[in-house]
Amino acid sequence: MLRWVLRLFAALVLLLGAYVGYVLLRYADISVDTLLAQYPQGQILQLTVDGQPLYYQDHGPVQHHAPGQDRRQGETIVLIHSHFFSQQMWDAWAGPLSQQHRVIRYDLTSHGLTGPALDNDYSTERDVALLNGLLQQLGISEAVLVGSSLGGNIAIAYSARYPEKVSALVLQNSGGFRKADSRGGRGQDLPFWADYLLYLLPKAAFDAFLGWMVYDDSQLTDQVKLQFHQAFRRAGNRKAEMQRIRQFQEGGAAPDLQQISAPVLIQWGELNPQLPVAMTALFEQHLTQASRVETLIYPAAGHVLALERPAESLADMLRFLQTMPAETHPTTEP
C-alpha cells in the first residue's frame, strides 16, 4: 500500500513539475521591443518623467506651422485605463475621438508597455506626479480627464490637486470608496510567494478573469483577450502588479471629491461585479463643489464600459462636453 502511495505522490510531483515547466516556457515574459513591433512605426511614443519611462499615444488634429513647430489642435482629452488593463482598452474610443480632439492615452506603471516602476512606488501620489509630468512635457495646460476604475482614482486625486488643469472629469466605474463588505487588507498581507502566482496561470485563467469583469462579453474578441494577456506578460509586469496591489489603499476619495470644482460625468455599469452601482450615490454625495454632476447608468453592462459600451459611452461623454460653457473647454499650450 505504501508503495502505491509513494508512486502516486511521485506521479503528482512529476505532473506538477511538468505543468510548471510548460507554463513558464509557454507564457514567458515578452520584451517591450517585441510588443512595440506589433504597432505601426511611430504610433507609440515614449518619454521619461522623473526618471520613469512612460509609453503613450498622442493623436488628434494638427495645425501646421514652421518645421518643428506643429501643434495639436482641439480639446485635449486624457484617457486613463483601469487596473489590470492598458491603454489598448481605449482603442474603440481613440479613433473616433481623435477626429476632433487631441487624445492622450498612456500605460500606467506595472501595466502595458510602461512596465515596472523603477522606484517601486505605486501610490496614488506617484501616479498623479507621473501624469502631471507627462502633461507638462507635452505642453498641455488644461484637459478633460477620463478615468476608468483605478484610472478614476488617479483622475480624482489629480483634479483635487490641480483644479486649474482640469476642465471636466469623467469617472467610469471609478474606485474611491470601500465596498460595504470590504474587510480591508486586501493586498497588504500578501505573502512574498504571491509575486510568482501570475507566472503559473495559463492564458485561460486570464481570459476567465477578463470575462468576469464584464457583463456583456460580446466585445471580447480573441484579439482583445490576447492583448489583455500580453500586457501582463510584458517583462516585469506580473511581479509589479502584485506590488501595486500590496500598496493600493482602498477608499479615501471623499476629501478629494469635495475639492473638485470642474463638471463631473459619472458613467457606471449597472451590473458591475467589482464596484456596485449603489456607489454612484457616494460620489454624488461628496462632489459638493463640482459645478455640475451628471450620472449615467448603463443596463446590462459591467466594469469596463470602454469595451462593453464603447459607442454609447463615448457619445454620452461628447454630449456632456458639448453642454459645457465655452470658457471651460481645455486648451493646449503653444
Phi, psi and omega in degrees: 000315180300322180299318180292322177297316180295320178296318178296317179298316179297320179296319179295320178297319179295318179296317179297316179297321178295319180296313181300315178299320181296309184292326179294326178277316184292324184239046179293163176303150176246133180290153180296327179296322178295319179292321179297328181294345180278348180260152172302144182302132178089353182287319180263129180247163182214136172218169183245127179244116178050043177088353183254117174293137177233137176255134187210171173234146183224105183233156175144175181300144181238132173261127186269131175241213177294158179309133180082003183235024177297144180231141173287140181244162178093168179301140178265128180235126182253124183255122182244120190283170178282162171299142180077356180251196178211182179299344179293341180296343181264011185306317183288340178272317194298317181299300180300321184293325184285356176293329183235350186230153168281127185240122177248128171220146186211165177264125174296162173297149186072010182225151169050220183287331184298315176080194186300148173288127183293335178260005180059026180255112180245025180287160176299322180300319179291319177301319179294317180297320179293318177298316181296318178295322177300311182293324177297315181293333179272002177072029182258114183266342182203142184203164167272128177257130175241115182238130178253125177055245177304324176300329176293318176305314182293317181296322178297310181298319179297317182295327178287324183275331182230063184300331181287347183259359183238115181269338176199153182232129177241121183247117179252115179044051190284146167285171178146339179227151175286143171291153183302328183261011182287137180256359180074175177062025185300314184252334187298333184264009180295133178287166184299326184289347177296338180299339186255358183299316185294340178283343185260001182265136176285166180302326181302328179291322178290322176300317181293321179296316177298317179296327179293326185286339181250158173261315178265104183266014183294338180268358182276076179288168176301325180293318178298317179296320179295315179299319180299314181290318182295329177297322175294324185280355174305134187311121176093346187291324185294316176292321180296324178300320179293325176294321178296318179299319179299323186270351185291131177253110183284139178080192175089010184277345187306310181299321179292318179301323182290348179262352185282127181252344182290159172295144186231130172250126178253123178241130188217139173280126184299330184248035179299119182281343183263315183234106185302147182299337179299340180296338180302328179296327178292320177296313179300321182296324186262351177276061189285335183257355182296138182294338180195141177226126177232135180241131177236128179252132184253111179298151177053037177228151182251235193267343188234084186296329180295339175263322187274322182227057187297310184292316183293314182293324177293315180300320179294320179295317179295320177299318179300316180293325181293338180270359177285146174302143185303325184289347180266356182291142183286158180230169176241134180295147176298000000 
